[in-house]
């Protein structure tokens, strides 16, 4: 996730439309498709899905998740993106700190970022199409699209931690998990249990391209305008 400066390059919109799976693009519905990965419905690139269909049965899967991008306005309403993710101890489906997912509601960028405000409306329409296309017929999908007082938006979530890969040295990270800034007793206890098995998984940058310190997420991110890549999936 990257904050967008008040003055942006005139080519920025075209760059993200041409180089990413831009959620507001008029062709996006034809560029992605739902497929099962590890038992979960996952949005993948259509090119990889077609290649997967043609591959030999014994070959490795060719499916590639489609990482959608959008220019969005982070809102303070329903904002749960801090260094602890609101962790208060084990609950159903979230039994340990490593399973915490940060969440936030996003809305259209302010007028000074035109034409991204109109793009956001198109992005919402495309997102609704994608969500509806994988749901059970006749069942109203809930949980992604979010309207507050007539203000249309959607929710995003991101896993705070990922399981350690032996090929990656966490000490090289800007924010090693051993020094992750937690303060509550619940979070400290939870972090201690996963410090040797997991890594931090949340890069966020300010308008100058500098990493935002995790302790500052809760006041830098709300109401900022950001370029956010994500993947839509359903279990």
N, C-alpha and C positions, 0 to 999 in steps of 0.2 A: 504494500500500500504506500503510495507516494502523494504527499501534499502537492497541490497545484499552485504555483505562484500567481499573484494578481494579474501579471502580464505574461501571457504565454505565446509561444511561437505560433505564427499564422499557419504553420504546417502541422501543428500538433494533432489536430483533429483528423487530418488525412493520414497521418502516420499510424495512429492507432486503428483507424478503419482498415488500412491496407496491411498492417503487420500483425494484427491480433484478431482474435475472435470477438469483435466489438459487438456488444449486446444490442446496440441500437442500429446496426447495419441492416439494410433492407434484405440482404442475402443470408443473414445468419440462420434463419430457419432451415435453409437448404444445406448449410455447412456442417451441421451437427445432428447427431441422432442418439437415441438412448440404447444402451447395451448393458448386459449384466457383467460386472467385474467383481469377483469374490462374493457373489450372491447379492450384490447391491446394484440397483439401477443407477447407471453413471452416464453422464453426457460425454460422448466421445466425438472425435472428428469423423465426418462422413467418409473421408478418404481412407482413414484407418479401418473403418467398419467394412468398407468394400474390399479392402485388402485382406481383412480377416476372413471374409466369406470365401475368398479364393485360395486361402493357404491350405497346405496339406494338414491333415488332422493331427499329426504328431508334432507339428512345428509350434514354436513359442507364439503366444498370442501377440497380435499386431495392434491391438486396440490402444488408442492414445486418448486419454481424457482431454476434453476441450476446456481450456481455461478461458473463461469469458472475461472481458474487461468492460468497465463502465466508468464514467466520470460522475461522481456522486457527492452529495453533501452529507457529511456525518452530522447526526443530530444528538442533542443531549438527552432526548427522550428515549428511554429503553437502551441506554448506553451501558454496556457491561464489559468494557475493554480496559481492564486495568491489570496490573502485574499478578493479581491473585485470582481474577475471574470470579470473584464473589464466593470463593470456596469456603464452606462452613463445615466441612466434614462429609463423609460418605452419605450418599442418597441413592435411591433406586436408579439404575443405569449409569450412574457416575460414582463408582465405588472407590476410586483413588484420584489423587491430585493430577496424575498424568492424563486423565480423561477429560479434564476441564476444557471447555470450549468457550472462547470469548465471543460475545454477541453484541450487535448494535443494529440500530435502525438507520437506514439511509434514505435521503430524499433528493429532490432535484437541486442542482447547483443554483446559486443566486443569479440574478439577471446579468451581472457583469461577465458571466461565463457563457453568454450566448455564443453559439447555438446549442450548447450542451443541455440547456433546460429542455428544449424540444427533443433532443436526443434521449433524454431521460424518459419522456413519455413513450417514445418508441421502444425504448429498452424494456419498460414495464409491460407493454403489449406483447413483446416477443417472449419475455420471461413467463407471462401468464400462459401463452401458447405452449411453451415447453413443459411447464408444470402440468397443465391440463392433459397434454398428450401422453404422459406416462401414468396418470392416475387411473383409478378404477372408474369405469364408465358410470355416470350418474352420481358420483361422489364428489362433493365440493371440497377442493383442496384448501387446506389452511396451513398457516405457519410460515410461509415465505412472503407472500404479498401482504402489505400492512398499510391500512389507511387510517389516519388519525385526524379527525375534524375536517375531513374533505381533502387532506393533504396525502397524496398517494406516495407510497414508498415500498421498500422491501427490507427484509431482515438478512443480515449476513452473520456467519459464524466462522470461527477459525480455531483449529486445535492449537492450544498454547504450547504443547510439548510433542515431540516425536521420539520414537524409540531409537536408542543410540545405534549407529552404524560403526562397526569396528574400523572402517576405512576413514572415518572423519574424527579429527581431534577437536573436542569441544573447547580445549584451552585456546584454540585459535579464533574462536568466536568473539565478537565484540562484547557480548553479554553471556559469559559462561554460566551454566546452570548453577554451579556452586555459589555464585555471587548474585543469583537472581533476587531482586529486592522485594522480599515478602516481609510483612510485619506482624500479621495476626498469628496467634498460637496454632490455629488450624492449618494455615498455609505453611508455617515453618515445619510442622510435624509431617505434613504431606510431602513437602519438598525433600526432606531428609530421606524419605523412603524411596525416592526415585532418582536421586542425584547421580547414582552410578549406572543407571539404566536408560536415561532419557536425555534429550537435548532440547534447548529452547527453539521454538519454531514460529517466531513472529517478527519479521523485519518490517519496520515502519520508518519512513524518511520524512524530514521536513522539506520546506520549499527550496532549501539550498542543497538538498541531496545528502544531508547528514542524518545518520541514524538517530532516532528519538530514543532517549533513555526510557526504559520501561516504567520507571517511577513517574514519568511525565505523560504517559499515555492518557490518563484520565482528564488532563486539562488541555493538552495540545490537540487531541483528535476530535472531540466534540465540536461541531460547527465548522470544521475545516472542510475544504473542498479537495477531494482526493481522486486519484486514478487507481482503481482497485481491481486486481485480477482475482478470479475465483472460479471454482468448479461447482456445478450444481449436481447434487447426488441424492438418492433416496435409498434407505436401507429397507 
